Amino acid sequence: MLSATWRSRVGALPRSAPTSRLVPRTCINATGKLVVPGLLDIHTHYARESAGPALGLSGGVTGWIDAGSAGADQLDQMAAVVRASPQPGRLLINIGRSGILPDGDTMDLRLADVDAATAAVARHRDVVVGVKARLTRGVAADDGEVLRRAQEVATGFNLPVMIHMGQTTSPLPSLLAQLKPGDIVTHMLAPPPNSIVDDAGQVLPEVLAARRRGVWFDVANGRVDHLRWDTFDRIIQSGFWPDSVSTDGSTTEPGRRERHRLPQRAVEVSELSA
């Protein structure tokens, strides 16, 4: 099948179409390709570099959110990347004021600085759409307290919180209890300990209750330890589908360009669960 654009709209061009009456601006042979509307990627790290937004756009992402690359100390610079982006972009501020750190964003609990985050959000309220809390063991010294502080910042601006789950110190139900409607659990396919399924492969009742009260669950294909196929199989077989499929896309690692194209990720999740 061919696809063509008329006044910026994409349409199929059937073989039987009276082509003499059609004058498309552009005609593309889309055989073997995906023809989709512009896609929104709610978990990227494109604001780390000025080249990030264009990388996303080349993969079909026409709107993106950087999920916590920046804390209060870097928010000014990353907000500038958002404002210069060729497509709409937004930010989640990391509750850790130094952003993503190799030794853990909030292993020094003083970095979970509510006042600094609040001031930074106020400066850039036009592009900040939420607060990110990375809660994995070795990233947060006290995951429950870090989440509490993230909620304190978010609540002051009526914003959602996104939590990075998987391999946490605290049991997942205790963290879910702190989430409100509109909050997001990302890396929902993460393996144990403290995944969204129990040892028998059943989705935790607290996870089901969180979804019923309006908490979202996001894939974020991500990196090592964010997904394990046996956990994936158990979750999908239970019928617990994601609310969104994001990429955790970034420009900072070789080879990630191909691994984080959003249309392909969405198709792969669908095919693998068939």
N, C-alpha and C positions, 0 to 999 in steps of 0.2 A: 504494500500500500504506500502511496505517496501522501505527504502532508504538505499543506500550503498555508500561507498566511494572508488574510485579508484584513486590512486596517488593524494589524497587531493581534488578530485572532487566529488561532490554529484550527484547521479543519481537515478532515479526511477527504481524500480525492478518490472516489470510487472509480474503478476501471470503466464503468459504463457512463461516467459523467460526460455531459456535452461540453467538452473542454473548450470548444470555440466560443462559448459564452462566458468563460471564467478567465479573469485576468488577475491572478494572484501576484502579489509583490515578490514573493519568494516561493520557490518550489524545491523541496528537499526530498531526496529518496530516503525514506525512514525505514526501509526494510531491515528487520532484525534489530531495530532500535526501540527505545522507550519514548513514547510521545506523551508527556505529562504536563500539567500546569506547573507554574512556579511553586517550589516547595519551601517550607519553613523548617529550619533545623534549630531546635530549641536547646541543643547542647553542643556547642563548638568551643574552640579556643582561638577563633580567628582574630580577636583583637590584640593578640600578642605581637603581631607584625602587621605593617601596612599592607603586605601582600595577601594577608589572610582572606579578606572579603572577596577579592577577585578569584582566589582559588575556589571558594565556595560557589561563586557564580558560575565558574566553568563546569561545575558538577551539577548544575540545575538548582542551586539554592538561591532563591530570590529574596529571602529574608532570614536572618540568623540572630542567635543570642549567644554571646560569650558567657559560658557558665563558670564564672568565678576565677578567671585568670588573674584578675586584679583585686587587690584589697584596697583599703583607703589610701595607702601610700602610692599606688600606681594608677589610681582611677583617672586622674587628669589626663595622663598620656593615652590610656586606652579609650577614653571617651572621645579623644581627638580622632582615633582610628575609626570609631563608629560614625562620627559626623562626616568623615571624608569617604565613607564606604559608597561604592556605586549602587548598592541595593540597601534597603532598610536593615539596620542592625541595632541591637540593644545589648545591655550588660546585666549580668547578675554580679553584685559585689560579693567578694569573698569576705566572710566574717573575720578571717585572719588578715590583719592589716598589711602584711607583706605579700599577700597573694599565695600562689602555689610555691611551696618550698620543698626541696629535696629531703630535708630532715623533718618535714611535717609542718603543715600550715599553722597549727595551734598546739604543737607539742609544748611550747611555752604558752601557757594559758593567758598570759598578759597580752599576747597578740590578738586574742579575740576581744578587740577593743570596741565596745559599743559606742562610745562617744566619737571616736575617730570615724567609724563607719557611718554613723548618723550624719556627721558633718559632710562627709564625702557624698553621700546620697543627696543631701540637700543642695549641694553645688551642681549636681548633674541629674537632677530628678527627671529631666526630659529624656534621658537615655537609660536610666537604671530602672529595671522592671522586676527586680527581686533580689534576694539574698541567698548566697550559696554557703552550705556548710559541708565540708568534707569530713566524714566521720569514721573512716577506716582506722583500725588499730595501727599505731605508728604515725598517723597523721594528726589525730586529735588526742590530747592528753586526757581529756574527760569529755567523751562524746555527748553525754547528756547536757553538761553545762555549756558546751559550745553551741549546741542546738538551742538551748534556752536563750543564749545571748543573740543568736541569729534571729530568733523570733522577736526578741525585744526591739531590734532594729527594724525588722520588717513590719511589725504591727504599728509602729509609729508613722509609717507611710502607707499603710493598707496594701502591702506588697506580699507576694508569696515567698516561701522559702523552698529551695531545692536542696535535698539531702543526697549526698553520695553514700550509698549503703554498700553492704557487703564486708565481711571480715571485721565487723565492729567489735568493740569490747563489750558493750551493752547488748542484751537481747533485743532483737528488732522490735518486738511489741512495745517495749518501753520507749523507744524512739518514735514509733508511729503514734503513740499516745500524745505526743507533743505537736502533732501536725494538725493543721486546720484545713477547711475546704479551700481548694485551689493550690495547695502546696504540692510539690512534686517529689517523687522518689525516683532517682535516676540510677542506672545500672541494676535494673530490676532482675536481670538474669544472672547476677553475681552468685558464685557458689558459696557453700558454707565456709566458715561458721556464720550463723545469723543471716541466712538467705530467706527468701519469702516462702520456702517450702520446708516442711519438717522432714525427719529422717525417713518417713514412709512415702515421701514425694507429694504430700498433700499441702495445698496452699494454706498457710496459717489463717485461722479465723480472724485474727487481728488485722491481717492484710485485707481480707474480704470486707471487714467492717470499715477500714480506712477508705477503701474505694467507695463504699456506700455513702460515706459522709463527704465525698467530693475530693479525695486525694487522688492525684494522677500518678500513673506508673509509666516510666520512660525507659527505653532500651539502652541508648548510648553504647553502641557496640564497643568502643573504647579499646583498651590496651590489655596487657597481661593481667590476669586475675579478675577481669570484669565480666567474663563470660566463660562458662564451661558447658560442654555440650550435653552432658548427662543432666545437669541442672536445667538447661534449656528444654530438654525433652520432657522432663517432669512438669515443668510449669505450663508448657503449651498443651501437653496432653490433658492437663487438668482443666483446660478451657479458660485459663487466665491470660487473656491477650493484653498486650501493651496498649496504652492510650496514645502513645506516640513512639515513633522510631527515629531516633537521632543518631549522630555519628561520633560525637566526641572529636570532631575533625580539628586538625591543627596543621600548621606549617612547620612544626619544629622537629619532625622526625622523618628521615629518609624513607621513601616508599609509601608514605601515608596518603599521597595524592590519590592513588588508585583505590586504596582501601576504604576511603571515606566519602565516596560519591553517594549522595543520599538516595537517588532512585534505585541504585543497585542494592543498597542495604535493605530498603523496604521490600523489594522483590525477594531477596534472599530469605528474609524472615518468613514471608508468606510461603515460599516453596519448601523450606525446611520443615515447616509445621504441617505440610500436607500429608 
